[in-house]
Protein backbone atom coordinates (compact mmCIF):
# COMPACT_ATOMS: atom_id res chain seq x y z
CA UNK A 1 0.00 0.00 0.00
CA UNK A 2 1.14 3.49 -0.68
CA UNK A 3 1.26 5.92 2.18
CA UNK A 4 -1.34 8.43 1.10
CA UNK A 5 -3.75 9.02 -1.80
CA UNK A 6 -2.93 12.72 -1.77
CA UNK A 7 0.42 11.98 -3.41
CA UNK A 8 -1.14 10.48 -6.51
CA UNK A 9 -4.37 12.43 -6.94
CA UNK A 10 -3.57 13.19 -10.53
CA UNK A 11 -3.22 9.58 -11.64
CA UNK A 12 -6.70 8.18 -12.15
CA UNK A 13 -5.74 4.51 -12.42
CA UNK A 14 -3.45 4.65 -9.42
CA UNK A 15 -6.03 6.56 -7.40
CA UNK A 16 -8.60 3.89 -8.22
CA UNK A 17 -6.31 1.20 -6.85
CA UNK A 18 -5.64 3.28 -3.76
CA UNK A 19 -9.38 3.81 -3.29
CA UNK A 20 -10.05 0.09 -3.59
CA UNK A 21 -7.35 -0.74 -1.04
CA UNK A 22 -8.79 1.86 1.29
CA UNK A 23 -12.27 0.33 1.04
CA UNK A 24 -10.80 -3.12 1.74
CA UNK A 25 -8.87 -1.86 4.77
CA UNK A 26 -11.94 -0.16 6.23
CA UNK A 27 -13.83 -3.40 5.58
CA UNK A 28 -11.21 -5.39 7.51
CA UNK A 29 -11.33 -3.14 10.56
CA UNK A 30 -15.13 -3.30 10.39
CA UNK A 31 -14.90 -7.10 10.22
CA UNK A 32 -13.18 -7.16 13.62
CA UNK A 33 -15.54 -4.54 15.03
CA UNK A 34 -18.58 -6.62 14.07
CA UNK A 35 -16.85 -9.77 15.30
CA UNK A 36 -16.74 -8.12 18.73
CA UNK A 37 -19.99 -6.22 19.09
CA UNK A 38 -22.27 -8.49 17.06
CA UNK A 39 -20.87 -11.44 18.99
CA UNK A 40 -22.07 -9.77 22.16
CA UNK A 41 -25.41 -8.70 20.70
CA UNK A 42 -26.20 -12.28 19.74
CA UNK A 43 -26.60 -13.18 23.42
CA UNK A 44 -27.48 -9.97 25.26
CA UNK A 45 -31.20 -10.79 25.08
CA UNK A 46 -30.85 -14.13 26.92
CA UNK A 47 -28.10 -12.64 29.11
CA UNK A 48 -30.36 -9.83 30.30
CA UNK A 49 -33.10 -12.42 30.79
CA UNK A 50 -30.74 -14.45 32.99
CA UNK A 51 -30.32 -11.29 35.09
CA UNK A 52 -34.12 -11.15 35.64
CA UNK A 53 -34.88 -8.54 32.96
CA UNK A 54 -38.34 -8.71 31.35
CA UNK A 55 -39.14 -8.49 27.63
CA UNK A 56 -40.08 -4.83 28.09
CA UNK A 57 -36.73 -4.10 29.75
CA UNK A 58 -34.84 -5.90 26.97
CA UNK A 59 -36.78 -4.00 24.30
CA UNK A 60 -36.40 -0.61 25.99
CA UNK A 61 -32.68 -1.06 26.73
CA UNK A 62 -31.85 -2.20 23.21
CA UNK A 63 -34.24 0.30 21.66
CA UNK A 64 -32.81 3.18 23.71
CA UNK A 65 -29.35 2.02 22.70
CA UNK A 66 -30.41 2.21 19.07
CA UNK A 67 -31.93 5.64 19.69
CA UNK A 68 -28.60 6.95 20.96
CA UNK A 69 -26.71 4.86 18.42
CA UNK A 70 -28.52 6.63 15.61
CA UNK A 71 -29.59 9.92 17.20
CA UNK A 72 -26.11 10.96 18.29
CA UNK A 73 -24.91 10.58 14.71
CA UNK A 74 -26.54 13.96 14.09
CA UNK A 75 -24.02 15.45 16.53
CA UNK A 76 -21.01 13.48 15.29
CA UNK A 77 -21.94 14.18 11.65
CA UNK A 78 -22.05 17.93 12.19
CA UNK A 79 -18.92 17.70 14.28
CA UNK A 80 -17.11 15.96 11.43
CA UNK A 81 -18.36 18.43 8.80
CA UNK A 82 -17.44 21.47 10.88
CA UNK A 83 -13.95 20.28 11.85
CA UNK A 84 -12.98 18.00 8.96
CA UNK A 85 -11.40 15.68 11.55
CA UNK A 86 -12.87 12.48 10.18
CA UNK A 87 -10.20 10.13 11.46
CA UNK A 88 -9.92 11.40 15.07
CA UNK A 89 -13.69 11.24 15.54
CA UNK A 90 -13.84 7.78 13.96
CA UNK A 91 -11.03 6.49 16.18
CA UNK A 92 -12.64 7.88 19.34
CA UNK A 93 -15.96 6.22 18.51
CA UNK A 94 -14.37 2.84 17.81
CA UNK A 95 -12.36 3.02 21.05
CA UNK A 96 -15.51 3.63 23.12
CA UNK A 97 -17.33 0.81 21.36
CA UNK A 98 -14.53 -1.75 21.54
CA UNK A 99 -13.91 -1.16 25.26
CA UNK A 100 -17.60 -1.56 26.12
CA UNK A 101 -18.02 -5.05 24.67
CA UNK A 102 -15.53 -7.15 26.71
CA UNK A 103 -16.41 -5.08 29.79
CA UNK A 104 -19.74 -6.95 29.85
CA UNK A 105 -17.75 -9.87 31.26
CA UNK A 106 -17.46 -7.87 34.49
CA UNK A 107 -21.19 -7.27 35.00
CA UNK A 108 -23.52 -9.16 37.33
CA UNK A 109 -26.78 -7.18 37.28
CA UNK A 110 -28.93 -6.04 34.38
CA UNK A 111 -28.60 -2.26 35.04
CA UNK A 112 -24.79 -2.47 34.75
CA UNK A 113 -25.01 -4.61 31.63
CA UNK A 114 -27.61 -2.26 30.16
CA UNK A 115 -25.28 0.71 30.67
CA UNK A 116 -22.50 -0.97 28.69
CA UNK A 117 -24.92 -2.12 25.98
CA UNK A 118 -26.03 1.48 25.55
CA UNK A 119 -22.44 2.81 25.69
CA UNK A 120 -21.47 0.44 22.88
CA UNK A 121 -24.21 1.99 20.72
CA UNK A 122 -22.94 5.48 21.60
CA UNK A 123 -19.49 4.52 20.33
CA UNK A 124 -21.00 3.33 17.08
CA UNK A 125 -22.93 6.60 16.78
CA UNK A 126 -19.76 8.64 17.10
CA UNK A 127 -17.75 6.76 14.47
CA UNK A 128 -20.28 5.96 11.77
CA UNK A 129 -20.94 9.30 9.98
CA UNK A 130 -17.25 10.23 9.50
CA UNK A 131 -16.38 6.68 8.50
CA UNK A 132 -19.23 6.55 5.96
CA UNK A 133 -18.15 9.88 4.51
CA UNK A 134 -14.60 8.57 4.08
CA UNK A 135 -16.00 5.54 2.28
CA UNK A 136 -18.18 7.72 0.05
CA UNK A 137 -15.08 9.62 -1.11
CA UNK A 138 -13.84 6.39 -2.69
CA UNK A 139 -17.16 5.43 -4.32
CA UNK A 140 -16.73 6.98 -7.76
CA UNK A 141 -13.25 5.51 -8.09
CA UNK A 142 -14.29 1.90 -7.52
CA UNK A 143 -17.73 1.38 -9.04
CA UNK A 144 -20.43 3.40 -7.29
CA UNK A 145 -22.02 4.11 -3.93
CA UNK A 146 -24.03 0.90 -3.86
CA UNK A 147 -20.97 -1.22 -4.61
CA UNK A 148 -18.75 0.46 -2.01
CA UNK A 149 -21.32 0.30 0.78
CA UNK A 150 -22.30 -3.21 -0.28
CA UNK A 151 -18.69 -4.44 -0.30
CA UNK A 152 -18.07 -2.86 3.07
CA UNK A 153 -21.24 -4.39 4.46
CA UNK A 154 -20.21 -7.82 3.14
CA UNK A 155 -17.01 -7.75 5.23
CA UNK A 156 -18.96 -6.16 8.07
CA UNK A 157 -21.46 -9.00 8.08
CA UNK A 158 -18.75 -11.63 7.75
CA UNK A 159 -17.48 -10.43 11.11
CA UNK A 160 -21.05 -10.38 12.37
CA UNK A 161 -21.31 -14.05 11.42
CA UNK A 162 -17.98 -15.16 12.91
CA UNK A 163 -18.55 -13.33 16.22
CA UNK A 164 -21.78 -15.12 17.15
CA UNK A 165 -20.27 -18.44 16.07
CA UNK A 166 -17.32 -17.86 18.40
CA UNK A 167 -19.73 -17.01 21.21
CA UNK A 168 -21.81 -20.11 20.44
CA UNK A 169 -18.65 -22.24 20.57
CA UNK A 170 -17.80 -20.90 24.03
CA UNK A 171 -21.32 -21.62 25.29
CA UNK A 172 -21.41 -25.06 23.66
CA UNK A 173 -18.23 -26.02 25.52
CA UNK A 174 -19.91 -25.17 28.82
CA UNK A 175 -18.60 -21.62 29.09
CA UNK A 176 -20.60 -18.87 30.74
CA UNK A 177 -21.94 -15.68 29.22
CA UNK A 178 -19.13 -13.82 31.00
CA UNK A 179 -16.48 -16.02 29.40
CA UNK A 180 -18.06 -15.45 25.98
CA UNK A 181 -17.89 -11.68 26.45
CA UNK A 182 -14.27 -11.91 27.60
CA UNK A 183 -13.23 -13.76 24.43
CA UNK A 184 -14.42 -10.77 22.40
CA UNK A 185 -11.52 -8.70 23.71
CA UNK A 186 -9.34 -10.30 21.02
CA UNK A 187 -11.20 -8.98 17.93
CA UNK A 188 -11.63 -5.62 19.70
CA UNK A 189 -7.85 -5.26 19.92
CA UNK A 190 -7.41 -6.24 16.27
CA UNK A 191 -9.97 -3.60 15.28
CA UNK A 192 -8.04 -0.86 17.03
CA UNK A 193 -4.80 -2.01 15.40
CA UNK A 194 -6.24 -1.88 11.87
CA UNK A 195 -7.88 1.44 12.69
CA UNK A 196 -4.47 2.90 13.54
CA UNK A 197 -3.02 1.44 10.34
CA UNK A 198 -5.78 3.04 8.26
CA UNK A 199 -5.17 6.43 9.86
CA UNK A 200 -1.46 6.14 9.09
CA UNK A 201 -1.79 4.96 5.49
CA UNK A 202 -4.76 7.13 4.42
CA UNK A 203 -4.67 10.41 6.34
CA UNK A 204 -6.83 12.26 3.76
CA UNK A 205 -9.44 9.97 2.14
CA UNK A 206 -11.24 13.05 0.77
CA UNK A 207 -8.48 13.38 -1.83
CA UNK A 208 -9.95 10.32 -3.57
CA UNK A 209 -13.24 12.12 -4.30
CA UNK A 210 -13.97 12.55 -8.01
CA UNK A 211 -14.51 16.26 -8.51
CA UNK A 212 -17.99 17.08 -9.70
CA UNK A 213 -20.52 19.88 -9.47
CA UNK A 214 -22.36 19.63 -6.19
CA UNK A 215 -26.12 19.73 -5.87
CA UNK A 216 -27.21 23.38 -5.57
CA UNK A 217 -29.61 23.79 -2.68
CA UNK A 218 -30.28 26.12 0.23
CA UNK A 219 -30.93 23.10 2.44
CA UNK A 220 -31.33 19.40 2.19
CA UNK A 221 -33.51 18.55 -0.83
CA UNK A 222 -37.16 17.46 -0.39
CA UNK A 223 -36.35 13.98 -1.68
CA UNK A 224 -34.04 13.50 1.30
CA UNK A 225 -36.82 14.19 3.79
CA UNK A 226 -39.33 11.98 1.98
CA UNK A 227 -36.79 9.17 1.79
CA UNK A 228 -36.12 9.59 5.51
CA UNK A 229 -39.86 9.18 6.23
CA UNK A 230 -39.92 5.86 4.38
CA UNK A 231 -36.75 4.62 6.05
CA UNK A 232 -38.15 5.60 9.46
CA UNK A 233 -41.19 3.40 8.90
CA UNK A 234 -38.96 0.47 7.98
CA UNK A 235 -36.91 1.03 11.14
CA UNK A 236 -40.00 1.23 13.37
CA UNK A 237 -41.25 -2.15 12.20
CA UNK A 238 -37.90 -3.93 12.34
CA UNK A 239 -37.49 -5.79 15.65
CA UNK A 240 -34.03 -5.80 17.17
CA UNK A 241 -32.44 -9.25 17.50
CA UNK A 242 -32.26 -9.22 21.34
CA UNK A 243 -36.08 -9.30 21.56
CA UNK A 244 -36.12 -12.11 18.98
CA UNK A 245 -33.48 -14.00 20.98
CA UNK A 246 -35.49 -13.34 24.16
CA UNK A 247 -38.50 -14.95 22.47
CA UNK A 248 -36.44 -17.98 21.40
CA UNK A 249 -35.17 -18.42 24.95
CA UNK A 250 -38.57 -17.91 26.58
CA UNK A 251 -40.50 -20.30 24.31
CA UNK A 252 -37.68 -22.83 23.78
CA UNK A 253 -38.46 -22.70 20.06
CA UNK A 254 -34.71 -22.53 19.53
CA UNK A 255 -32.21 -24.27 21.85
CA UNK A 256 -30.12 -21.84 23.90
CA UNK A 257 -26.86 -22.94 22.27
CA UNK A 258 -28.36 -22.33 18.82
CA UNK A 259 -29.63 -18.78 19.38
CA UNK A 260 -26.23 -17.28 18.55
CA UNK A 261 -25.95 -19.65 15.57
CA UNK A 262 -29.19 -18.31 14.09
CA UNK A 263 -27.81 -14.81 14.52
CA UNK A 264 -24.68 -15.91 12.65
CA UNK A 265 -26.87 -17.28 9.86
CA UNK A 266 -28.68 -13.95 9.70
CA UNK A 267 -25.40 -12.08 9.43
CA UNK A 268 -24.11 -14.48 6.78
CA UNK A 269 -27.20 -13.92 4.63
CA UNK A 270 -27.00 -10.16 5.05
CA UNK A 271 -23.29 -10.05 4.30
CA UNK A 272 -23.31 -12.37 1.32
CA UNK A 273 -26.17 -10.44 -0.25
CA UNK A 274 -24.83 -6.94 0.41
CA UNK A 275 -22.32 -6.78 -2.43
CA UNK A 276 -24.82 -8.09 -4.98
CA UNK A 277 -27.57 -5.84 -3.65
CA UNK A 278 -25.27 -2.83 -3.83
CA UNK A 279 -24.49 -3.56 -7.48
CA UNK A 280 -28.18 -4.06 -8.25
CA UNK A 281 -29.02 -0.78 -6.54
CA UNK A 282 -26.43 1.06 -8.65
CA UNK A 283 -28.10 -0.37 -11.75
CA UNK A 284 -31.83 -0.52 -10.94
CA UNK A 285 -32.21 2.02 -8.13
CA UNK A 286 -35.25 1.94 -5.86
CA UNK A 287 -36.83 -1.12 -7.44
CA UNK A 288 -34.30 -3.19 -5.50
CA UNK A 289 -35.12 -1.46 -2.23
CA UNK A 290 -38.88 -1.89 -2.75
CA UNK A 291 -38.61 -5.63 -3.43
CA UNK A 292 -36.32 -6.19 -0.45
CA UNK A 293 -38.62 -4.25 1.87
CA UNK A 294 -41.52 -6.48 0.85
CA UNK A 295 -39.47 -9.61 1.46
CA UNK A 296 -38.22 -8.45 4.86
CA UNK A 297 -41.77 -8.08 6.22
CA UNK A 298 -41.93 -11.88 6.41
CA UNK A 299 -39.39 -12.15 9.21
CA UNK A 300 -41.76 -11.28 12.09
CA UNK A 301 -44.37 -14.04 11.63
CA UNK A 302 -41.64 -16.59 10.95
CA UNK A 303 -39.41 -15.89 13.96
CA UNK A 304 -42.25 -15.30 16.44
CA UNK A 305 -44.70 -18.03 15.34
CA UNK A 306 -42.55 -20.76 13.85
CA UNK A 307 -40.64 -23.68 15.27
CA UNK A 308 -36.91 -24.10 14.76
CA UNK A 309 -36.85 -24.37 10.97
CA UNK A 310 -39.29 -21.54 10.32
CA UNK A 311 -37.39 -19.46 12.86
CA UNK A 312 -34.20 -20.22 10.95
CA UNK A 313 -35.78 -18.98 7.70
CA UNK A 314 -37.14 -15.94 9.51
CA UNK A 315 -33.70 -15.17 10.96
CA UNK A 316 -32.21 -15.38 7.46
CA UNK A 317 -34.81 -12.94 6.14
CA UNK A 318 -34.17 -10.69 9.14
CA UNK A 319 -30.46 -10.76 8.27
CA UNK A 320 -31.21 -9.86 4.67
CA UNK A 321 -33.19 -6.88 5.98
CA UNK A 322 -30.26 -5.83 8.15
CA UNK A 323 -27.99 -5.98 5.12
CA UNK A 324 -30.36 -3.63 3.31
CA UNK A 325 -30.42 -1.27 6.30
CA UNK A 326 -26.64 -1.08 6.46
CA UNK A 327 -25.79 -0.93 2.75
CA UNK A 328 -28.55 -0.03 0.28
CA UNK A 329 -30.42 2.45 2.49
CA UNK A 330 -27.37 4.62 3.35
CA UNK A 331 -25.98 4.29 -0.19
CA UNK A 332 -28.94 6.30 -1.47
CA UNK A 333 -28.18 9.21 0.86
CA UNK A 334 -24.70 10.08 -0.45
CA UNK A 335 -25.69 11.35 -3.95
CA UNK A 336 -28.65 13.33 -2.56
CA UNK A 337 -26.52 16.01 -0.91
CA UNK A 338 -23.35 18.07 -1.53
CA UNK A 339 -20.12 16.38 -0.43
CA UNK A 340 -19.33 19.07 2.15
CA UNK A 341 -22.64 18.40 3.91
CA UNK A 342 -22.54 14.64 3.63
CA UNK A 343 -21.55 13.85 7.22
CA UNK A 344 -24.34 16.07 8.52
CA UNK A 345 -26.80 14.43 6.13
CA UNK A 346 -25.73 10.94 7.23
CA UNK A 347 -26.02 12.02 10.85
CA UNK A 348 -29.45 13.62 10.42
CA UNK A 349 -30.76 10.70 8.40
CA UNK A 350 -29.64 8.10 10.91
CA UNK A 351 -30.84 10.23 13.84
CA UNK A 352 -34.39 10.13 12.49
CA UNK A 353 -33.95 6.48 11.60
CA UNK A 354 -32.78 5.67 15.12
CA UNK A 355 -35.57 7.62 16.79
CA UNK A 356 -38.17 5.51 15.03
CA UNK A 357 -36.16 2.33 15.64
CA UNK A 358 -36.31 3.11 19.36
CA UNK A 359 -40.02 3.91 19.31
CA UNK A 360 -40.77 0.84 17.23
CA UNK A 361 -38.65 -1.44 19.43
CA UNK A 362 -40.36 -0.16 22.56
CA UNK A 363 -43.80 -0.69 21.02
CA UNK A 364 -42.89 -4.20 19.86
CA UNK A 365 -41.59 -5.10 23.32
CA UNK A 366 -44.68 -3.74 25.08
CA UNK A 367 -47.02 -5.43 22.61
CA UNK A 368 -45.06 -8.68 22.98
CA UNK A 369 -45.78 -8.70 26.73
CA UNK A 370 -49.47 -8.03 26.01
CA UNK A 371 -50.18 -9.87 22.75
CA UNK A 372 -47.75 -11.59 20.41
CA UNK A 373 -50.08 -11.32 17.35
CA UNK A 374 -50.36 -7.56 17.96
CA UNK A 375 -46.57 -7.22 17.98
CA UNK A 376 -46.29 -9.15 14.71
CA UNK A 377 -49.06 -7.10 13.07
CA UNK A 378 -47.40 -3.84 14.08
CA UNK A 379 -44.09 -4.96 12.57
CA UNK A 380 -45.57 -6.07 9.24
CA UNK A 381 -47.96 -3.14 8.73
CA UNK A 382 -45.38 -0.50 9.60
CA UNK A 383 -42.82 -1.84 7.15
CA UNK A 384 -45.41 -2.18 4.39
CA UNK A 385 -46.36 1.48 4.88
CA UNK A 386 -42.87 2.46 3.64
CA UNK A 387 -43.32 0.82 0.25
CA UNK A 388 -45.53 3.54 -1.37
CA UNK A 389 -43.02 6.17 -0.30
CA UNK A 390 -40.12 4.29 -1.85
CA UNK A 391 -42.17 3.83 -5.03
CA UNK A 392 -42.81 7.58 -5.24
CA UNK A 393 -39.18 8.51 -4.53
CA UNK A 394 -37.98 5.99 -7.11
CA UNK A 395 -40.32 7.25 -9.83
CA UNK A 396 -39.89 10.97 -9.25
CA UNK A 397 -36.29 11.23 -8.19
CA UNK A 398 -34.61 7.91 -8.93
CA UNK A 399 -32.34 9.36 -11.61
CA UNK A 400 -30.88 11.87 -9.15
CA UNK A 401 -29.81 9.07 -6.82
CA UNK A 402 -27.54 7.29 -9.25
CA UNK A 403 -23.84 7.66 -8.39
C-alpha positions in Angstrom: 0.0 0.0 0.0 1.1 3.5 -0.7 1.3 5.9 2.2 -1.3 8.4 1.1 -3.8 9.0 -1.8 -2.9 12.7 -1.8 0.4 12.0 -3.4 -1.1 10.5 -6.5 -4.4 12.4 -6.9 -3.6 13.2 -10.5 -3.2 9.6 -11.6 -6.7 8.2 -12.1 -5.7 4.5 -12.4 -3.4 4.7 -9.4 -6.0 6.6 -7.4 -8.6 3.9 -8.2 -6.3 1.2 -6.8 -5.6 3.3 -3.8 -9.4 3.8 -3.3 -10.0 0.1 -3.6 -7.3 -0.7 -1.0 -8.8 1.9 1.3 -12.3 0.3 1.0 -10.8 -3.1 1.7 -8.9 -1.9 4.8 -11.9 -0.2 6.2 -13.8 -3.4 5.6 -11.2 -5.4 7.5 -11.3 -3.1 10.6 -15.1 -3.3 10.4 -14.9 -7.1 10.2 -13.2 -7.2 13.6 -15.5 -4.5 15.0 -18.6 -6.6 14.1 -16.8 -9.8 15.3 -16.7 -8.1 18.7 -20.0 -6.2 19.1 -22.3 -8.5 17.1 -20.9 -11.4 19.0 -22.1 -9.8 22.2 -25.4 -8.7 20.7 -26.2 -12.3 19.7 -26.6 -13.2 23.4 -27.5 -10.0 25.3 -31.2 -10.8 25.1 -30.9 -14.1 26.9 -28.1 -12.6 29.1 -30.4 -9.8 30.3 -33.1 -12.4 30.8 -30.7 -14.4 33.0 -30.3 -11.3 35.1 -34.1 -11.1 35.6 -34.9 -8.5 33.0 -38.3 -8.7 31.3 -39.1 -8.5 27.6 -40.1 -4.8 28.1 -36.7 -4.1 29.8 -34.8 -5.9 27.0 -36.8 -4.0 24.3 -36.4 -0.6 26.0 -32.7 -1.1 26.7 -31.8 -2.2 23.2 -34.2 0.3 21.7 -32.8 3.2 23.7 -29.3 2.0 22.7 -30.4 2.2 19.1 -31.9 5.6 19.7 -28.6 7.0 21.0 -26.7 4.9 18.4 -28.5 6.6 15.6 -29.6 9.9 17.2 -26.1 11.0 18.3 -24.9 10.6 14.7 -26.5 14.0 14.1 -24.0 15.4 16.5 -21.0 13.5 15.3 -21.9 14.2 11.6 -22.1 17.9 12.2 -18.9 17.7 14.3 -17.1 16.0 11.4 -18.4 18.4 8.8 -17.4 21.5 10.9 -14.0 20.3 11.9 -13.0 18.0 9.0 -11.4 15.7 11.6 -12.9 12.5 10.2 -10.2 10.1 11.5 -9.9 11.4 15.1 -13.7 11.2 15.5 -13.8 7.8 14.0 -11.0 6.5 16.2 -12.6 7.9 19.3 -16.0 6.2 18.5 -14.4 2.8 17.8 -12.4 3.0 21.0 -15.5 3.6 23.1 -17.3 0.8 21.4 -14.5 -1.7 21.5 -13.9 -1.2 25.3 -17.6 -1.6 26.1 -18.0 -5.1 24.7 -15.5 -7.1 26.7 -16.4 -5.1 29.8 -19.7 -6.9 29.8 -17.7 -9.9 31.3 -17.5 -7.9 34.5 -21.2 -7.3 35.0 -23.5 -9.2 37.3 -26.8 -7.2 37.3 -28.9 -6.0 34.4 -28.6 -2.3 35.0 -24.8 -2.5 34.8 -25.0 -4.6 31.6 -27.6 -2.3 30.2 -25.3 0.7 30.7 -22.5 -1.0 28.7 -24.9 -2.1 26.0 -26.0 1.5 25.5 -22.4 2.8 25.7 -21.5 0.4 22.9 -24.2 2.0 20.7 -22.9 5.5 21.6 -19.5 4.5 20.3 -21.0 3.3 17.1 -22.9 6.6 16.8 -19.8 8.6 17.1 -17.7 6.8 14.5 -20.3 6.0 11.8 -20.9 9.3 10.0 -17.3 10.2 9.5 -16.4 6.7 8.5 -19.2 6.5 6.0 -18.2 9.9 4.5 -14.6 8.6 4.1 -16.0 5.5 2.3 -18.2 7.7 0.1 -15.1 9.6 -1.1 -13.8 6.4 -2.7 -17.2 5.4 -4.3 -16.7 7.0 -7.8 -13.3 5.5 -8.1 -14.3 1.9 -7.5 -17.7 1.4 -9.0 -20.4 3.4 -7.3 -22.0 4.1 -3.9 -24.0 0.9 -3.9 -21.0 -1.2 -4.6 -18.8 0.5 -2.0 -21.3 0.3 0.8 -22.3 -3.2 -0.3 -18.7 -4.4 -0.3 -18.1 -2.9 3.1 -21.2 -4.4 4.5 -20.2 -7.8 3.1 -17.0 -7.7 5.2 -19.0 -6.2 8.1 -21.5 -9.0 8.1 -18.8 -11.6 7.8 -17.5 -10.4 11.1 -21.1 -10.4 12.4 -21.3 -14.1 11.4 -18.0 -15.2 12.9 -18.5 -13.3 16.2 -21.8 -15.1 17.2 -20.3 -18.4 16.1 -17.3 -17.9 18.4 -19.7 -17.0 21.2 -21.8 -20.1 20.4 -18.7 -22.2 20.6 -17.8 -20.9 24.0 -21.3 -21.6 25.3 -21.4 -25.1 23.7 -18.2 -26.0 25.5 -19.9 -25.2 28.8 -18.6 -21.6 29.1 -20.6 -18.9 30.7 -21.9 -15.7 29.2 -19.1 -13.8 31.0 -16.5 -16.0 29.4 -18.1 -15.5 26.0 -17.9 -11.7 26.4 -14.3 -11.9 27.6 -13.2 -13.8 24.4 -14.4 -10.8 22.4 -11.5 -8.7 23.7 -9.3 -10.3 21.0 -11.2 -9.0 17.9 -11.6 -5.6 19.7 -7.8 -5.3 19.9 -7.4 -6.2 16.3 -10.0 -3.6 15.3 -8.0 -0.9 17.0 -4.8 -2.0 15.4 -6.2 -1.9 11.9 -7.9 1.4 12.7 -4.5 2.9 13.5 -3.0 1.4 10.3 -5.8 3.0 8.3 -5.2 6.4 9.9 -1.5 6.1 9.1 -1.8 5.0 5.5 -4.8 7.1 4.4 -4.7 10.4 6.3 -6.8 12.3 3.8 -9.4 10.0 2.1 -11.2 13.0 0.8 -8.5 13.4 -1.8 -10.0 10.3 -3.6 -13.2 12.1 -4.3 -14.0 12.5 -8.0 -14.5 16.3 -8.5 -18.0 17.1 -9.7 -20.5 19.9 -9.5 -22.4 19.6 -6.2 -26.1 19.7 -5.9 -27.2 23.4 -5.6 -29.6 23.8 -2.7 -30.3 26.1 0.2 -30.9 23.1 2.4 -31.3 19.4 2.2 -33.5 18.6 -0.8 -37.2 17.5 -0.4 -36.4 14.0 -1.7 -34.0 13.5 1.3 -36.8 14.2 3.8 -39.3 12.0 2.0 -36.8 9.2 1.8 -36.1 9.6 5.5 -39.9 9.2 6.2 -39.9 5.9 4.4 -36.7 4.6 6.0 -38.1 5.6 9.5 -41.2 3.4 8.9 -39.0 0.5 8.0 -36.9 1.0 11.1 -40.0 1.2 13.4 -41.2 -2.1 12.2 -37.9 -3.9 12.3 -37.5 -5.8 15.6 -34.0 -5.8 17.2 -32.4 -9.2 17.5 -32.3 -9.2 21.3 -36.1 -9.3 21.6 -36.1 -12.1 19.0 -33.5 -14.0 21.0 -35.5 -13.3 24.2 -38.5 -15.0 22.5 -36.4 -18.0 21.4 -35.2 -18.4 25.0 -38.6 -17.9 26.6 -40.5 -20.3 24.3 -37.7 -22.8 23.8 -38.5 -22.7 20.1 -34.7 -22.5 19.5 -32.2 -24.3 21.8 -30.1 -21.8 23.9 -26.9 -22.9 22.3 -28.4 -22.3 18.8 -29.6 -18.8 19.4 -26.2 -17.3 18.6 -25.9 -19.7 15.6 -29.2 -18.3 14.1 -27.8 -14.8 14.5 -24.7 -15.9 12.7 -26.9 -17.3 9.9 -28.7 -14.0 9.7 -25.4 -12.1 9.4 -24.1 -14.5 6.8 -27.2 -13.9 4.6 -27.0 -10.2 5.0 -23.3 -10.0 4.3 -23.3 -12.4 1.3 -26.2 -10.4 -0.2 -24.8 -6.9 0.4 -22.3 -6.8 -2.4 -24.8 -8.1 -5.0 -27.6 -5.8 -3.7 -25.3 -2.8 -3.8 -24.5 -3.6 -7.5 -28.2 -4.1 -8.2 -29.0 -0.8 -6.5 -26.4 1.1 -8.6 -28.1 -0.4 -11.7 -31.8 -0.5 -10.9 -32.2 2.0 -8.1 -35.2 1.9 -5.9 -36.8 -1.1 -7.4 -34.3 -3.2 -5.5 -35.1 -1.5 -2.2 -38.9 -1.9 -2.7 -38.6 -5.6 -3.4 -36.3 -6.2 -0.5 -38.6 -4.3 1.9 -41.5 -6.5 0.8 -39.5 -9.6 1.5 -38.2 -8.5 4.9 -41.8 -8.1 6.2 -41.9 -11.9 6.4 -39.4 -12.1 9.2 -41.8 -11.3 12.1 -44.4 -14.0 11.6 -41.6 -16.6 10.9 -39.4 -15.9 14.0 -42.3 -15.3 16.4 -44.7 -18.0 15.3 -42.5 -20.8 13.8 -40.6 -23.7 15.3 -36.9 -24.1 14.8 -36.9 -24.4 11.0 -39.3 -21.5 10.3 -37.4 -19.5 12.9 -34.2 -20.2 10.9 -35.8 -19.0 7.7 -37.1 -15.9 9.5 -33.7 -15.2 11.0 -32.2 -15.4 7.5 -34.8 -12.9 6.1 -34.2 -10.7 9.1 -30.5 -10.8 8.3 -31.2 -9.9 4.7 -33.2 -6.9 6.0 -30.3 -5.8 8.1 -28.0 -6.0 5.1 -30.4 -3.6 3.3 -30.4 -1.3 6.3 -26.6 -1.1 6.5 -25.8 -0.9 2.7 -28.6 0.0 0.3 -30.4 2.5 2.5 -27.4 4.6 3.3 -26.0 4.3 -0.2 -28.9 6.3 -1.5 -28.2 9.2 0.9 -24.7 10.1 -0.4 -25.7 11.3 -3.9 -28.6 13.3 -2.6 -26.5 16.0 -0.9 -23.4 18.1 -1.5 -20.1 16.4 -0.4 -19.3 19.1 2.1 -22.6 18.4 3.9 -22.5 14.6 3.6 -21.5 13.9 7.2 -24.3 16.1 8.5 -26.8 14.4 6.1 -25.7 10.9 7.2 -26.0 12.0 10.8 -29.4 13.6 10.4 -30.8 10.7 8.4 -29.6 8.1 10.9 -30.8 10.2 13.8 -34.4 10.1 12.5 -33.9 6.5 11.6 -32.8 5.7 15.1 -35.6 7.6 16.8 -38.2 5.5 15.0 -36.2 2.3 15.6 -36.3 3.1 19.4 -40.0 3.9 19.3 -40.8 0.8 17.2 -38.6 -1.4 19.4 -40.4 -0.2 22.6 -43.8 -0.7 21.0 -42.9 -4.2 19.9 -41.6 -5.1 23.3 -44.7 -3.7 25.1 -47.0 -5.4 22.6 -45.1 -8.7 23.0 -45.8 -8.7 26.7 -49.5 -8.0 26.0 -50.2 -9.9 22.8 -47.7 -11.6 20.4 -50.1 -11.3 17.3 -50.4 -7.6 18.0 -46.6 -7.2 18.0 -46.3 -9.1 14.7 -49.1 -7.1 13.1 -47.4 -3.8 14.1 -44.1 -5.0 12.6 -45.6 -6.1 9.2 -48.0 -3.1 8.7 -45.4 -0.5 9.6 -42.8 -1.8 7.1 -45.4 -2.2 4.4 -46.4 1.5 4.9 -42.9 2.5 3.6 -43.3 0.8 0.2 -45.5 3.5 -1.4 -43.0 6.2 -0.3 -40.1 4.3 -1.8 -42.2 3.8 -5.0 -42.8 7.6 -5.2 -39.2 8.5 -4.5 -38.0 6.0 -7.1 -40.3 7.3 -9.8 -39.9 11.0 -9.2 -36.3 11.2 -8.2 -34.6 7.9 -8.9 -32.3 9.4 -11.6 -30.9 11.9 -9.2 -29.8 9.1 -6.8 -27.5 7.3 -9.2 -23.8 7.7 -8.4 
